[in-house]
Amino acid sequence: MQYSQPKMLQLVKHSAELNRQLKTIMKEHELEKSFALKALYHSVVKDGGKYQRDYQEL
């Protein structure tokens, strides 16, 4: 499974929990949105993460 920024943006848009996590990552680590999205992907989507099925359905 490959990272896709448009898919991640869509996934975050549809999940209030992911949106909150994204904003927390951006604030805590002082990251731009694109880098925070990639970090979020690696933590909750990739390799059997909690949102992997939702990501694959997009």
PyMOL commands that set and color helices and strands:
alter all, ss='L'
color gray80, all
select helices_A, chain A and resi 5-13+16-29+33-44+52-57
alter helices_A, ss='H'
color red, helices_A
deselect
rebuild
show_as cartoon
